[in-house]
Amino acid sequence: MCEQAPEAAVRTAELEATVHAGGFWRLVPECVPRMYDPVTTELMERVLHGLRRVAE
């Protein structure tokens, strides 16, 4: 796994704070569970990999 640049670490922290504050829940139906895995570098890499795969 590669190390995050300081800017990426800041963006990750900001995203995590937004998620913990409930910033995205207004965008999803009530049936979607509100529990989620902690935001980690590994999770962010998996999400990025999935998004790149979908974009191809």
C-alpha positions as CSV (number, residue, x, y, z in Angstrom):
1,M,0.0,0.0,0.0
2,C,1.3,3.4,-0.8
3,E,1.6,6.3,1.7
4,Q,-0.8,9.2,1.4
5,A,0.5,12.6,0.6
6,P,-0.3,15.2,3.3
7,E,-3.1,16.8,1.1
8,A,-4.7,13.3,0.6
9,A,-4.7,12.7,4.3
10,V,-6.4,16.1,4.9
11,R,-9.1,15.3,2.2
12,T,-9.6,11.8,3.8
13,A,-10.0,13.4,7.2
14,E,-12.5,16.0,5.8
15,L,-14.5,13.3,4.1
16,E,-14.6,11.2,7.3
17,A,-15.8,14.2,9.3
18,T,-18.5,14.9,6.7
19,V,-19.7,11.3,6.8
20,H,-19.7,11.1,10.6
21,A,-21.7,14.4,10.7
22,G,-24.4,12.8,8.5
23,G,-23.6,14.9,5.5
24,F,-24.6,12.4,2.9
25,W,-27.6,10.6,4.4
26,R,-30.1,13.1,2.9
27,L,-29.1,11.7,-0.5
28,V,-30.1,8.0,0.2
29,P,-33.4,6.3,1.0
30,E,-34.2,5.5,4.6
31,C,-33.9,1.8,3.9
32,V,-30.1,2.1,3.4
33,P,-28.3,1.1,6.6
34,R,-26.6,4.0,8.4
35,M,-23.7,1.9,9.7
36,Y,-20.5,1.8,7.7
37,D,-16.9,0.7,7.9
38,P,-14.4,3.1,9.3
39,V,-12.8,5.2,6.6
40,T,-9.3,3.8,6.1
41,T,-6.7,4.1,3.4
42,E,-7.5,0.5,2.4
43,L,-11.2,1.3,2.1
44,M,-10.5,4.4,0.0
45,E,-8.3,2.5,-2.3
46,R,-10.9,-0.2,-2.8
47,V,-13.5,2.5,-3.6
48,L,-11.2,4.2,-6.0
49,H,-10.4,0.9,-7.7
50,G,-14.1,0.1,-8.1
51,L,-14.8,3.5,-9.5
52,R,-12.0,3.2,-12.0
53,R,-13.3,-0.3,-13.1
54,V,-16.8,1.1,-13.6
55,A,-15.5,4.1,-15.6
56,E,-13.7,1.8,-18.1
